[in-house]
Amino acid sequence: MSISRRDVLARIAAAAMAGPVGLEAAQHVHEAAAADVAASGGVYTPKALTQHEFDTLKTLCEIIVPNASKGGAAEFIDLLSSQNPEMAAIYTGGIAWLDEEMKRQYHADFLAASAERKTEMLDKIAYRKNEMPEIAPGIKFFAWLRRMTVDAYYTSAAGIKEVGYMGNRGMKEFKVPQEAIDYAVKRSPFA
């Protein structure tokens, strides 16, 4: 029995709704996004979002994880969203909320606002401690976006390289870094 790429992506998107995306599953999504970019001449065409929503998503991903676009974070999120209507609704609804709130407070949507205004808004919705009824939807959206951006970037080749992951390999000897030992000893009740 053969499983189509679409079925694989739909299953990964459904799993992402429940929690973090595993590395193997994420690799399928990154490969599918790269194939779409290659097939369209080097430019990703959004599948679930409008171009404005995708550009906003890309900007938000870059703010959350600098260089997230090198790992294709926005493409990863859009591709998964195209396979799951509930996930797509989170992003389309969240971006619409963000644009409307930006217009209400600063008279410009998120993309058109100054860097200072973007930061002000994101500082409000980045922390649950700021929760008030009028910004609660933004806080929920940003928490979801932050998790998915980190999942997307740190499962990409660029993110894996950034953290220096070398894969599962045998080691001749394991050495604990001295700063880790010093930290543990300092925190120990027996020191």
C-alpha positions as CSV (number, residue, x, y, z in Angstrom):
1,M,0.0,0.0,0.0
2,S,1.5,3.3,-1.1
3,I,0.9,6.5,0.9
4,S,0.9,9.8,-1.0
5,R,2.9,12.8,0.0
6,R,-0.4,14.6,0.7
7,D,-1.5,11.8,3.1
8,V,1.9,12.0,4.9
9,L,1.7,15.8,5.2
10,A,-1.9,15.6,6.5
11,R,-0.9,13.1,9.2
12,I,2.1,15.2,10.2
13,A,-0.2,18.3,10.4
14,A,-2.7,16.4,12.5
15,A,0.1,15.3,14.9
16,A,1.4,18.8,15.1
17,M,-1.9,20.0,16.5
18,A,-1.2,17.7,19.5
19,G,2.4,18.7,20.2
20,P,5.9,19.2,18.9
21,V,6.7,17.8,15.5
22,G,9.3,15.0,15.6
23,L,12.5,15.3,13.6
24,E,11.7,12.5,11.1
25,A,8.3,13.9,10.4
26,A,9.7,17.4,10.1
27,Q,12.2,16.2,7.6
28,H,9.3,15.1,5.3
29,V,7.8,18.6,5.6
30,H,11.1,20.4,4.9
31,E,11.7,18.1,1.9
32,A,8.2,18.7,0.5
33,A,8.6,22.5,0.9
34,A,12.0,22.4,-0.8
35,A,10.4,20.3,-3.7
36,D,7.7,22.9,-4.1
37,V,10.2,25.7,-4.2
38,A,12.3,23.9,-6.8
39,A,9.2,23.1,-8.9
40,S,8.1,26.7,-8.9
41,G,11.4,28.2,-10.0
42,G,12.9,29.0,-6.6
43,V,10.0,31.0,-5.1
44,Y,7.6,29.4,-2.6
45,T,3.9,30.0,-3.4
46,P,1.8,29.9,-0.2
47,K,-0.7,27.0,-0.1
48,A,-3.0,27.9,2.9
49,L,-2.3,31.6,3.4
50,T,-2.8,34.6,1.2
51,Q,0.4,36.4,0.1
52,H,-0.1,39.1,2.8
53,E,-0.7,36.5,5.5
54,F,2.4,34.6,4.4
55,D,4.6,37.7,4.4
56,T,3.3,38.5,7.8
57,L,4.0,35.0,9.0
58,K,7.5,35.2,7.5
59,T,8.2,38.5,9.4
60,L,6.9,37.0,12.6
61,C,9.0,33.9,12.3
62,E,12.1,36.1,11.7
63,I,11.3,38.1,14.9
64,I,10.9,34.9,16.9
65,V,13.9,33.1,15.6
66,P,16.4,35.3,13.7
67,N,17.3,33.6,10.4
68,A,14.1,31.5,10.5
69,S,13.7,32.0,6.8
70,K,17.0,30.2,6.2
71,G,15.3,27.2,7.7
72,G,12.1,27.7,5.8
73,A,10.0,28.2,8.9
74,A,7.1,30.1,7.3
75,E,7.0,27.6,4.4
76,F,6.9,24.7,6.8
77,I,4.0,26.2,8.7
78,D,2.1,27.1,5.5
79,L,2.6,23.7,4.0
80,L,1.3,21.9,7.2
81,S,-1.6,24.4,7.4
82,S,-2.6,23.5,3.8
83,Q,-3.2,20.0,5.0
84,N,-5.2,20.8,8.2
85,P,-8.1,23.3,8.2
86,E,-7.9,23.7,11.9
87,M,-4.3,24.7,11.8
88,A,-4.9,27.0,8.8
89,A,-7.7,28.7,10.9
90,I,-5.2,29.3,13.7
91,Y,-2.9,31.2,11.4
92,T,-5.4,33.0,9.2
93,G,-7.4,34.0,12.3
94,G,-4.3,34.9,14.3
95,I,-2.8,37.1,11.6
96,A,-6.2,38.8,11.0
97,W,-6.5,39.5,14.8
98,L,-3.0,40.9,14.8
99,D,-3.6,43.1,11.8
100,E,-6.9,44.4,13.2
101,E,-5.4,45.1,16.6
102,M,-2.4,46.9,15.0
103,K,-4.8,49.0,13.0
104,R,-6.9,49.8,16.0
105,Q,-3.9,50.8,18.1
106,Y,-1.4,52.1,15.5
107,H,-3.4,52.8,12.3
108,A,-1.4,50.3,10.3
109,D,-1.4,46.6,9.8
110,F,1.5,44.6,11.2
111,L,3.7,44.6,8.0
112,A,3.2,48.4,7.5
113,A,3.9,49.3,11.1
114,S,7.2,50.6,12.3
115,A,9.6,48.3,14.0
116,E,8.9,50.1,17.3
117,R,5.2,49.5,17.0
118,K,5.7,45.8,16.0
119,T,7.8,45.3,19.1
120,E,5.3,47.1,21.3
121,M,2.5,44.8,20.1
122,L,4.6,41.6,20.4
123,D,5.7,42.6,23.9
124,K,2.0,42.6,24.9
125,I,1.1,39.3,23.4
126,A,4.3,37.4,24.1
127,Y,3.6,36.8,27.8
128,R,0.7,35.2,29.5
129,K,1.1,37.5,32.5
130,N,-0.3,40.3,30.2
131,E,-3.5,38.4,29.6
132,M,-6.5,40.6,29.4
133,P,-9.7,39.7,27.5
134,E,-9.0,42.1,24.7
135,I,-5.6,40.6,23.9
136,A,-6.2,37.0,25.0
137,P,-6.6,35.8,21.3
138,G,-3.3,37.4,20.4
139,I,-1.5,35.7,23.3
140,K,-2.9,32.3,22.3
141,F,-1.9,32.8,18.7
142,F,1.6,34.0,19.5
143,A,2.2,31.0,21.9
144,W,1.2,28.7,19.0
145,L,3.2,30.6,16.5
146,R,6.3,30.6,18.7
147,R,6.2,26.8,19.2
148,M,5.7,26.1,15.5
149,T,8.4,28.5,14.5
150,V,10.9,26.9,16.8
151,D,9.9,23.4,15.7
152,A,10.2,24.4,12.1
153,Y,13.5,26.1,12.3
154,Y,15.3,23.7,14.6
155,T,14.3,20.7,12.6
156,S,15.6,22.3,9.4
157,A,19.2,21.8,8.1
158,A,20.0,25.4,9.1
159,G,18.7,25.0,12.6
160,I,20.4,21.7,13.2
161,K,23.7,23.2,12.0
162,E,23.2,26.2,14.3
163,V,22.9,24.0,17.4
164,G,25.9,21.9,16.3
165,Y,24.0,18.6,16.3
166,M,26.3,16.0,14.8
167,G,23.9,13.1,14.8
168,N,23.9,9.9,16.8
169,R,27.5,8.8,16.7
170,G,29.7,6.6,18.8
171,M,32.3,8.5,20.9
172,K,35.6,7.2,22.0
173,E,35.3,9.1,25.3
174,F,32.8,11.5,26.8
175,K,34.0,14.6,28.6
176,V,31.7,16.7,30.7
177,P,32.5,20.4,30.0
178,Q,34.1,22.0,33.1
179,E,31.5,24.8,33.2
180,A,28.8,22.2,33.6
181,I,30.7,20.6,36.5
182,D,31.3,24.0,38.1
183,Y,27.6,24.9,37.8
184,A,26.4,21.6,39.3
185,V,28.9,21.8,42.2
186,K,27.9,25.4,42.9
187,R,24.2,24.4,43.0
188,S,24.7,21.2,45.0
189,P,23.6,21.2,48.7
190,F,26.6,19.0,49.4
191,A,29.3,21.5,48.3
